[in-house]
Amino acid sequence: MMKITVINATEKKGVTYRLKEIFLEPFRENADITEFYLPKDGPGFCTGCTNCFREKQEMCKDAACVQRIEKAMLEADLLVFTSPAYVFHTTGAMKTLLDHFGYRWMPHRPAKEMFGKRAVIITQCLGAGGSSTAKDIHDSLSWWGVSCVKKSSFKLMSEINWDKIPEKKRSEMRSKLIRLAERMLKIDYSRPAHTNLIVKAKFMAVRMLQTDLGKKNPEYTDFKYWKANGWLGKTRPWK
């Protein structure tokens, strides 16, 4: 059965929640869907202790929470991130979660499973900020190694109460999300997504960095991780 992991940037069941529900509806019969609602299900603020990438991620004060969410993401066939725009950016709760996954950025210890993942980002804003909100999330996805990312952003323009949004506008948003869901449903998830040139370029640049760091300090945590995966040689995390 297909597995979907959803990260909701707010607990509020407003417009963003409605949009996410519309997108997920076509999947519900044949997918195992795991959802996290932030900040309730997320970690506390990152303190910048750097233990996660200097030592190991289990040393983070919020390790239990972070590792539970990471496990769900690594096991998922499709990742779904949703967020309203708060002052042109994603919510503080989502940013807090993404901060905790800094150790999974390519300059540190990216998970090889992420290079074949597919993701969808759904954002909405009153007038502007939807695109920059999606970028906040996409930046992390790309540096985790995810290439296949579909973004769906909506401008409400005059009303943030779902029931007061004109039916024509709601119908347009609904149609766009259903079309996206139908496209994602047609994918063969037994095959990993293609890794694009941007992600490959980031990987190769970091590979050179890790090679240089390893010459200076062979015991450096990230260098040992890259070496153990064979990435400093000919092995790559994509197929």
C-alpha positions as CSV (number, residue, x, y, z in Angstrom):
1,M,0.0,0.0,0.0
2,M,1.2,3.5,-0.9
3,K,2.5,5.5,2.1
4,I,2.0,9.3,2.4
5,T,3.4,11.5,5.2
6,V,1.9,14.9,5.6
7,I,3.5,17.7,7.6
8,N,0.9,20.4,8.4
9,A,2.5,23.7,9.4
10,T,-0.4,24.7,11.7
11,E,-3.0,22.9,13.8
12,K,-5.7,25.3,12.6
13,K,-8.4,23.6,10.4
14,G,-8.8,26.6,8.1
15,V,-8.2,27.2,4.4
16,T,-4.9,25.3,4.2
17,Y,-6.5,22.3,5.9
18,R,-9.4,22.3,3.5
19,L,-7.0,22.5,0.5
20,K,-4.9,19.6,1.9
21,E,-8.0,17.5,2.4
22,I,-9.1,18.1,-1.2
23,F,-5.7,16.9,-2.4
24,L,-5.7,13.8,-0.2
25,E,-9.2,12.7,-0.9
26,P,-8.4,10.7,-4.1
27,F,-5.6,8.8,-2.2
28,R,-7.6,7.8,0.9
29,E,-8.9,4.4,-0.3
30,N,-5.6,3.0,-1.3
31,A,-3.0,4.8,0.8
32,D,-1.7,4.7,4.3
33,I,-1.6,8.4,5.4
34,T,0.4,9.6,8.4
35,E,-0.1,13.2,9.4
36,F,1.8,15.5,11.8
37,Y,0.3,18.8,13.0
38,L,2.7,21.5,14.1
39,P,3.5,22.7,16.7
40,K,1.6,20.0,18.6
41,D,3.5,17.0,17.0
42,G,6.7,18.8,16.4
43,P,9.9,19.6,18.3
44,G,10.7,22.6,20.4
45,F,13.0,25.3,19.1
46,C,16.4,24.3,17.9
47,T,19.0,25.7,20.3
48,G,21.9,25.5,17.8
49,C,23.9,23.1,20.0
50,T,25.2,21.5,16.8
51,N,25.3,18.0,18.4
52,C,23.1,16.6,15.6
53,F,25.8,17.1,13.0
54,R,29.0,17.3,15.0
55,E,28.2,14.1,17.0
56,K,25.0,12.3,16.2
57,Q,21.3,13.2,15.8
58,E,20.3,11.2,18.8
59,M,22.0,13.7,21.0
60,C,19.4,16.4,20.2
61,K,17.1,17.4,23.1
62,D,14.2,16.7,20.8
63,A,15.6,13.6,19.2
64,A,12.6,11.3,20.0
65,C,10.1,13.7,18.3
66,V,12.4,14.5,15.3
67,Q,13.3,10.8,14.7
68,R,9.6,9.8,14.8
69,I,8.9,12.3,12.0
70,E,12.0,11.4,10.0
71,K,11.1,7.7,10.2
72,A,7.6,8.5,8.7
73,M,9.2,10.6,6.0
74,L,11.8,8.0,5.1
75,E,9.2,5.3,4.8
76,A,6.8,7.4,2.7
77,D,6.3,7.2,-1.0
78,L,5.0,10.7,-1.1
79,L,5.7,13.7,1.2
80,V,3.1,16.5,1.5
81,F,3.9,19.8,3.2
82,T,1.2,22.4,3.8
83,S,1.5,25.9,5.1
84,P,-0.3,29.2,5.1
85,A,1.9,32.3,4.5
86,Y,2.8,34.1,7.7
87,V,4.4,37.4,6.8
88,F,5.6,36.0,3.4
89,H,7.1,32.9,4.9
90,T,6.2,29.5,6.3
91,T,5.0,29.3,9.9
92,G,7.4,29.4,12.8
93,A,6.5,25.8,13.7
94,M,7.4,24.6,10.3
95,K,10.7,26.5,10.4
96,T,11.4,25.0,13.8
97,L,11.0,21.5,12.3
98,L,13.1,22.2,9.3
99,D,15.8,23.6,11.5
100,H,16.0,20.3,13.3
101,F,16.7,18.5,10.0
102,G,19.8,20.6,9.3
103,Y,21.9,17.5,9.8
104,R,20.2,15.9,6.8
105,W,21.3,18.7,4.5
106,M,23.9,17.5,1.9
107,P,26.8,19.3,3.6
108,H,26.2,17.0,6.5
109,R,24.6,13.5,6.4
110,P,21.8,13.3,3.8
111,A,19.6,10.2,3.9
112,K,20.0,8.3,0.6
113,E,16.3,7.4,0.6
114,M,15.4,11.1,0.1
115,F,17.1,11.2,-3.4
116,G,14.2,9.2,-4.8
117,K,11.4,10.8,-3.0
118,R,8.5,12.8,-4.4
119,A,6.9,15.7,-2.6
120,V,4.0,18.1,-2.9
121,I,3.9,21.6,-1.3
122,I,0.5,23.3,-0.8
123,T,0.5,26.9,0.4
124,Q,-2.0,29.7,0.5
125,C,-1.9,33.4,1.2
126,L,-4.3,36.4,1.4
127,G,-2.6,38.4,-1.3
128,A,1.1,37.5,-1.6
129,G,3.7,35.3,0.0
130,G,2.6,31.9,-1.2
131,S,5.6,31.4,-3.4
132,S,8.1,32.5,-0.8
133,T,6.4,30.2,1.7
134,A,6.7,27.3,-0.7
135,K,10.4,28.2,-1.2
136,D,11.1,28.0,2.5
137,I,10.1,24.3,2.4
138,H,11.5,23.6,-1.0
139,D,15.0,24.8,0.0
140,S,15.2,22.0,2.6
141,L,13.7,19.4,0.3
142,S,16.3,20.2,-2.4
143,W,19.2,20.1,0.1
144,W,17.9,16.8,1.5
145,G,18.2,15.4,-2.1
146,V,14.5,15.6,-3.2
147,S,14.2,16.5,-6.9
148,C,10.6,15.8,-7.7
149,V,8.7,18.6,-5.9
150,K,5.3,19.9,-7.1
151,K,4.1,23.2,-5.7
152,S,0.5,24.4,-5.6
153,S,0.0,27.9,-4.2
154,F,-3.2,29.9,-3.9
155,K,-4.0,33.6,-3.5
156,L,-7.3,34.2,-1.6
157,M,-7.2,38.0,-2.2
158,S,-10.1,39.1,0.0
159,E,-11.3,36.4,2.4
160,I,-9.6,33.8,4.8
161,N,-12.8,32.1,5.9
162,W,-13.4,29.1,3.7
163,D,-17.2,29.3,3.8
164,K,-17.0,33.0,2.8
165,I,-14.7,32.5,-0.2
166,P,-16.8,32.8,-3.4
167,E,-17.9,29.4,-4.8
168,K,-16.2,30.1,-8.1
169,K,-12.8,30.6,-6.4
170,R,-13.3,27.5,-4.2
171,S,-14.2,25.5,-7.3
172,E,-11.0,26.7,-9.1
173,M,-8.8,25.7,-6.2
174,R,-10.6,22.3,-5.9
175,S,-10.1,21.6,-9.6
176,K,-6.4,22.5,-9.5
177,L,-5.8,20.2,-6.5
178,I,-7.7,17.3,-7.9
179,R,-5.8,17.5,-11.2
180,L,-2.5,17.5,-9.2
181,A,-3.7,14.5,-7.2
182,E,-4.7,12.6,-10.3
183,R,-1.2,13.2,-11.8
184,M,0.5,12.0,-8.6
185,L,-1.8,9.0,-8.5
186,K,-0.6,7.9,-12.0
187,I,3.1,7.6,-10.8
188,D,4.7,4.2,-10.3
189,Y,6.1,4.6,-6.8
190,S,8.0,1.4,-7.0
191,R,10.5,3.3,-9.1
192,P,12.5,6.2,-7.5
193,A,12.0,9.7,-8.8
194,H,14.6,11.1,-11.2
195,T,17.4,13.1,-9.6
196,N,17.8,16.4,-11.4
197,L,21.0,18.3,-12.3
198,I,20.5,20.9,-9.6
199,V,20.5,18.3,-6.8
200,K,23.4,16.4,-8.5
201,A,25.4,19.6,-8.7
202,K,24.9,20.3,-5.0
203,F,25.9,16.7,-4.2
204,M,29.1,16.9,-6.3
205,A,30.1,20.2,-4.8
206,V,29.6,18.9,-1.3
207,R,31.5,15.7,-2.3
208,M,34.6,17.9,-3.0
209,L,34.1,19.7,0.3
210,Q,33.9,16.4,2.3
211,T,37.0,15.1,0.5
212,D,38.9,18.2,1.6
213,L,37.6,18.0,5.2
214,G,38.5,14.4,5.4
215,K,42.1,15.2,4.5
216,K,42.3,17.6,7.4
217,N,40.4,15.5,9.9
218,P,39.7,11.8,9.0
219,E,37.6,11.5,12.2
220,Y,35.1,14.3,11.2
221,T,31.6,12.9,11.6
222,D,30.2,13.9,8.3
223,F,33.3,12.8,6.4
224,K,33.1,9.3,7.9
225,Y,29.4,9.1,6.9
226,W,30.1,10.0,3.3
227,K,33.0,7.6,3.2
228,A,30.9,4.8,4.7
229,N,28.3,5.3,2.0
230,G,30.9,5.2,-0.7
231,W,29.9,8.6,-2.0
232,L,33.5,9.8,-2.1
233,G,34.1,7.1,-4.6
234,K,31.8,6.1,-7.5
235,T,28.7,5.3,-5.5
236,R,25.8,7.7,-5.7
237,P,22.5,7.9,-3.7
238,W,20.4,8.0,-6.8
239,K,19.8,5.3,-9.5
